[in-house]
Amino acid sequence: MLNVILTMIVKNEERSLKRCLAAAKPYVDGMVIVDTGSTDLTKEIAQSFGADVTDFTWCDDFSLARNASIERAESKFDADFMLVLDADEYLREDEACNPERFRRFLDDAVQQNRNIAGLIRRNDAFPADDGISYSITTVTRLLPRGTRYEGSIHEQPVPPKNIPTRMTPLFVEHDGYLQGGKGERNLRLLLRALEKDPDNAYYQYQTAVTYRNMKELGKALPHFRQFYALSQFKDKKSPYFIEGTLLYLYTLTDVGGEGNLIEAFSVMEQVEKRYEESPDFYFFSGIYYMKLVLCNTQKYGGFLPMIERCYLKCLELGENNRTFGVVGTGSYRAYYNLGTWYEVSGQLPKAKECYQKAAASMYGPAIERLKLFTK
């Protein structure tokens, strides 16, 4: 039987560690926890689950800590695979994601390929103007023996050569973005990494996202431009290029001004074919065309029909089998935004119908908007 060991690095995670370990335990054959300096009950919680807990002197390098946990799993537990989680993540267990299905997947995949690296889907909760929103992302977290991490911040696993990557049935919930408080630390490490390697597109992307999350859009934008320019020819297939380009576009429109909107239009033309199946792209586009028209109605009024067209395209694409993007851009969020467009353009019956469809998914803004139609 294949030996799967959970590996984690932690510091002061008593808020969420018990939930994480309780959910993970049925999936793994052992747990390796590397602690980087906890002063709360983190280590005691880990030990209560039978985890192997070791201390690691923090040196501003996440890869070194990750690799210490992997090396411990391989040397002490003879791990075939490492399942890597953070303490603010926890495995969902349902019909699609459960220990039995995971083991069947792993046995079948290894039988066919001898070795694999495994992707998991993660549902990220994050604060938004309309409450808590959710986005789906895909990350490599089931690592074959011999994998090591690279990068001092936002570290990435590098499996042995010629190892195929497969999507696993594992699905993780993540609420860490709701807690905040790590932006300044991450920014410090990212800026240090960029001093050494300014042409690293991934670090430019992560720096831009960190500034954006800290609401410093003016500082984010130059890093988004650098990321996009550096990624054009070598990283277009990477997941972070897809996400980063959308965030670049959002940042241009959020900062505003006709020059930034024209820049966004140019980028949209360059990447549209890569997003043909993405409701997120068309959802952004609906917002974009509204802002473009409002910027100069006389000059850009001809783009008004694009607003409706983009949201209808979102609904046509829908939400099925998503491995990337904000939940709702192919359903209730698109219905709501389409409803607002119909309302401002005087098409009230259509607006009400869209709000009702969005409200059926318990989308708060739509529920509130419908109240105006009953007065």
Secondary structure, DSSP 4 states (H G I P E B T S, - for coil): ---EEEEEEESS-TTTHHHHHHHHGGG-SEEEEEES---SSHHHHHHHTT-EEEE----S-HHHHHHHHHHHHHHHH--SEEEE--TTEEE--SSSS-HHHHHHHHHHHHHHHS--EEEEEEEEEEEETTEEEEEEEEEEEEEETT-EEE-SSS-EEEPPTTPPEEEEEEEEEE-GGGT---HHHHHHHHHHHHHH-TT-HHHHHHHHHHHHHTT-HHHHHHHHHHHHHHHTTTSTTSHHHHHHHHHHHHHHHHH--HHHHHHHHHHHHHHGGGGTT-HHHHHHHHHHHHHHHHH-HHHHGGGHHHHHHHHHHHHHH-STT-SSEETTTTTHHHHHHHHHHHHHTT-HHHHHHHHHHHHTTT-HHHHHHHHTT--
